């Protein structure tokens, strides 16, 4: 386990030694003695937080508080609406590409309706069993192996998204949100209405918003890397710096300068090495 320091906060961060057997799935382990008001910066993935041990992280949002193992759709924390806190927090955080999330969750990300949902609502007792098994596991690598085996089994048994929807998502991610959205339907051979409907129902957000979220994610990580807002805006497809500012405000409720210092972004290079600023396949 490596150490991440941000101000007075000290986090333990663990990474799997082997990649997941499922493309589009990545995870990291965290142990934090005092997690104080961490802003959740939106990311273009479905997020699973599998907590275990004596501590209990709390997610505060406009819809109330959630404790224990939870799941949230793409864009968790949009508008700066979700904060994490807690004492003696230990968890495995999983990022799922929306393309594989429906099979693993057993429900479309659209059914989450933008909220943080207890994992037990989707998985029943299986959510409680994985929590117990993670707590009993002797090491982080054992925890990653347990988690990966469970998610791979669910993925193999679950319904895939339409190939056309997957292809459209890959084009958005591959272009870092800059592909022409109006041209996606022609690329996959569907009508615009059909693609928009299937994309939203299977991935949980419409194509245009997906592209904005992917572009924002790329820009936010470049801001966190210390690049100027003007340079980031010019290089990531924004009309100007004001356009970037508006997007950052919409996604986080704060300014580019504030987002650049967010620990949620600063820890990424350690927790998700080689991830790039996208949600993967």
Beta strands, then each sheet from edge to edge (+ up, - down):
strand 1: 2-6
strand 2: 9-15
strand 3: 25-39
strand 4: 46-51
strand 5: 58-61
strand 6: 64-67
strand 7: 70-72
strand 8: 83-96
strand 9: 116-118
sheet 1: 1+ 2- 3+ 8- 4+ 7- 9+
sheet 2: 1+ 2- 3+ 8- 5+ 6-
end
